[in-house]
């Protein structure tokens, strides 16, 4: 999950990992201040103290960089959630609580959230590995919240995918001003009920 955007056969050295973290921090910092447009590769290089050519070796484009930034933000969120897991009793309620915590984190940094969401929307096939990692992290967060003790069933994984799509769509509609926080909460709680289907009569 911590691999650089260009495929590499060797793991990052400690120095390379520190450089990568500076780059991701600079990306998040610039996006928080000015959104998608503020994340210019030259500005990221200057802010992180790396050469522009070096930055491009880590991240071939701004979209690669911002999707990796979202990956980093989700990893941080996942660590926080493991330290402070959801408290609701039912799996569906725990997932809804978890996703609303993630949403509120985005809400605190709306320009950063907008930049990352736009990058995911613009991502083409060249960014597929990074997008797939974001999806896997989101899935892991949801599965952790469900509290599964074994391997998820195909039906559960299908429900998780639908929940992921709904959460991402809710984020986009909120960022565009087409949905309120209250509506986002309703939509997330509604889709999370797929986890606990009613017992047949």
C-alpha positions as semicolon CSV with decimal commas, in nm:
position;residue;x (nm);y (nm);z (nm)
1;X;0,000;0,000;0,000
2;X;0,294;0,232;0,034
3;X;0,444;0,169;-0,309
4;X;0,520;0,466;-0,530
5;X;0,296;0,532;-0,827
6;X;0,537;0,390;-1,086
7;X;0,578;0,016;-1,044
8;X;0,905;-0,077;-0,879
9;X;1,063;-0,411;-0,798
10;X;1,237;-0,288;-0,485
11;X;1,079;-0,145;-0,169
12;X;1,145;0,215;-0,081
13;X;1,445;0,295;0,131
14;X;1,392;0,490;0,450
15;X;1,511;0,806;0,276
16;X;1,282;0,750;-0,022
17;X;0,985;0,685;0,205
18;X;1,056;1,008;0,396
19;X;1,071;1,195;0,065
20;X;0,743;1,040;-0,046
21;X;0,576;1,140;0,280
22;X;0,695;1,501;0,232
23;X;0,546;1,499;-0,115
24;X;0,210;1,367;0,006
25;X;0,206;1,618;0,292
26;X;0,274;1,902;0,048
27;X;-0,002;1,778;-0,183
28;X;-0,256;1,767;0,101
29;X;-0,143;2,107;0,228
30;X;-0,181;2,276;-0,112
31;X;-0,515;2,106;-0,181
32;X;-0,649;2,211;0,160
33;X;-0,571;2,573;0,076
34;X;-0,684;2,591;-0,283
35;X;-0,844;2,269;-0,402
36;X;-0,761;2,076;-0,717
37;X;-0,622;2,373;-0,912
38;X;-0,375;2,461;-0,636
39;X;-0,197;2,127;-0,665
40;X;0,056;2,214;-0,935
41;X;0,349;1,978;-0,968
42;X;0,607;2,258;-0,951
43;X;0,445;2,397;-0,635
44;X;0,441;2,049;-0,479
45;X;0,810;2,004;-0,561
46;X;0,899;2,339;-0,407
47;X;0,686;2,285;-0,097
48;X;0,822;1,937;-0,034
49;X;1,182;2,032;-0,112
50;X;1,235;1,781;-0,393
51;X;1,345;1,834;-0,751
52;X;1,064;1,844;-1,007
53;X;1,215;1,549;-1,195
54;X;1,225;1,349;-0,873
55;X;0,858;1,427;-0,806
56;X;0,763;1,294;-1,149
57;X;0,953;0,972;-1,080
58;X;0,732;0,917;-0,777
59;X;0,408;1,045;-0,931
60;X;0,376;1,073;-1,312
61;X;0,090;1,323;-1,293
62;X;-0,116;1,540;-1,063
63;X;-0,399;1,284;-1,075
64;X;-0,160;1,007;-0,965
65;X;-0,044;1,231;-0,681
66;X;-0,392;1,323;-0,558
67;X;-0,520;0,965;-0,571
68;X;-0,212;0,864;-0,370
69;X;-0,296;1,148;-0,130
70;X;-0,643;1,001;-0,084
71;X;-0,484;0,660;-0,024
72;X;-0,266;0,817;0,246
73;X;-0,564;0,991;0,407
74;X;-0,761;0,665;0,413
75;X;-0,468;0,480;0,570
76;X;-0,455;0,740;0,846
77;X;-0,830;0,712;0,896
78;X;-0,808;0,332;0,909
79;X;-0,543;0,353;1,182
80;X;-0,759;0,595;1,381
81;X;-1,066;0,373;1,346
82;X;-0,872;0,071;1,469
83;X;-0,773;0,265;1,779
84;X;-1,126;0,400;1,830
85;X;-1,364;0,150;1,664
86;X;-1,736;0,221;1,615
87;X;-1,955;0,160;1,919
88;X;-2,292;0,070;1,766
89;X;-2,428;-0,279;1,832
90;X;-2,547;-0,383;1,483
91;X;-2,302;-0,423;1,192
92;X;-2,503;-0,191;0,964
93;X;-2,507;0,080;1,228
94;X;-2,132;0,040;1,289
95;X;-2,058;0,080;0,919
96;X;-2,282;0,386;0,894
97;X;-2,113;0,536;1,200
98;X;-1,770;0,467;1,050
99;X;-1,854;0,619;0,712
100;X;-2,003;0,928;0,873
101;X;-1,682;0,970;1,073
102;X;-1,491;0,948;0,744
103;X;-1,731;1,196;0,587
104;X;-1,690;1,443;0,874
105;X;-1,313;1,421;0,832
106;X;-1,365;1,520;0,467
107;X;-1,604;1,792;0,579
108;X;-1,331;1,952;0,790
109;X;-1,111;1,984;0,477
110;X;-1,361;2,044;0,194
111;X;-1,109;2,170;-0,059
112;X;-0,885;1,871;0,000
113;X;-1,186;1,640;-0,031
114;X;-1,287;1,811;-0,355
115;X;-0,937;1,776;-0,500
116;X;-0,915;1,406;-0,417
117;X;-1,266;1,335;-0,546
118;X;-1,191;1,513;-0,873
119;X;-0,872;1,315;-0,914
120;X;-1,063;0,988;-0,872
121;X;-1,315;1,107;-1,130
122;X;-1,042;1,203;-1,380
123;X;-0,831;0,889;-1,325
124;X;-0,769;0,684;-1,639
125;X;-0,625;0,335;-1,678
126;X;-0,274;0,453;-1,595
127;X;-0,395;0,530;-1,241
128;X;-0,573;0,196;-1,196
129;X;-0,328;0,055;-0,936
130;X;-0,372;0,363;-0,713
131;X;-0,751;0,366;-0,759
132;X;-0,764;-0,005;-0,678
133;X;-0,568;0,058;-0,357
134;X;-0,814;0,330;-0,254
135;X;-1,099;0,085;-0,315
136;X;-0,927;-0,191;-0,117
137;X;-0,868;0,044;0,174
138;X;-1,231;0,154;0,172
139;X;-1,339;-0,209;0,164
140;X;-1,108;-0,292;0,456
141;X;-1,250;-0,004;0,660
142;X;-1,606;-0,125;0,597
143;X;-1,525;-0,490;0,670
144;X;-1,351;-0,392;0,994
145;X;-1,658;-0,195;1,099
146;X;-1,879;-0,495;1,022
147;X;-1,675;-0,697;1,272
148;X;-1,657;-1,011;1,061
149;X;-1,483;-1,307;1,221
150;X;-1,444;-1,507;0,899
151;X;-1,418;-1,458;0,524
152;X;-1,693;-1,234;0,385
153;X;-1,950;-1,404;0,164
154;X;-2,002;-1,299;-0,200
155;X;-2,328;-1,132;-0,094
156;X;-2,149;-0,935;0,177
157;X;-1,877;-0,824;-0,065
158;X;-2,145;-0,718;-0,313
159;X;-2,315;-0,514;-0,042
160;X;-1,981;-0,354;0,048
161;X;-1,928;-0,250;-0,316
162;X;-2,271;-0,087;-0,329
163;X;-2,199;0,092;-0,001
164;X;-1,865;0,218;-0,140
165;X;-2,034;0,351;-0,454
166;X;-2,302;0,523;-0,248
167;X;-2,049;0,681;-0,013
168;X;-1,845;0,814;-0,304
169;X;-2,157;0,944;-0,480
170;X;-2,276;1,110;-0,158
171;X;-1,940;1,282;-0,122
172;X;-1,959;1,414;-0,480
173;X;-2,316;1,542;-0,444
174;X;-2,232;1,711;-0,113
175;X;-1,920;1,875;-0,258
176;X;-2,123;2,006;-0,550
177;X;-2,385;2,154;-0,314
178;X;-2,658;1,917;-0,430
179;X;-2,700;1,733;-0,099
180;X;-2,704;1,839;0,265
181;X;-2,517;1,665;0,545
182;X;-2,852;1,537;0,671
183;X;-2,931;1,382;0,332
184;X;-2,587;1,222;0,314
185;X;-2,645;1,064;0,655
186;X;-2,985;0,928;0,547
187;X;-2,842;0,782;0,226
188;X;-2,551;0,616;0,403
189;X;-2,770;0,471;0,677
190;X;-3,013;0,342;0,414
191;X;-2,752;0,166;0,202
192;X;-2,579;0,017;0,507
193;X;-2,896;-0,178;0,581
194;X;-2,789;-0,408;0,298
195;X;-2,552;-0,561;0,552
196;X;-2,835;-0,671;0,783
197;X;-3,114;-0,787;0,550
198;X;-3,444;-0,854;0,723
199;X;-3,520;-1,214;0,810
200;X;-3,768;-1,377;0,569
201;X;-4,117;-1,411;0,708
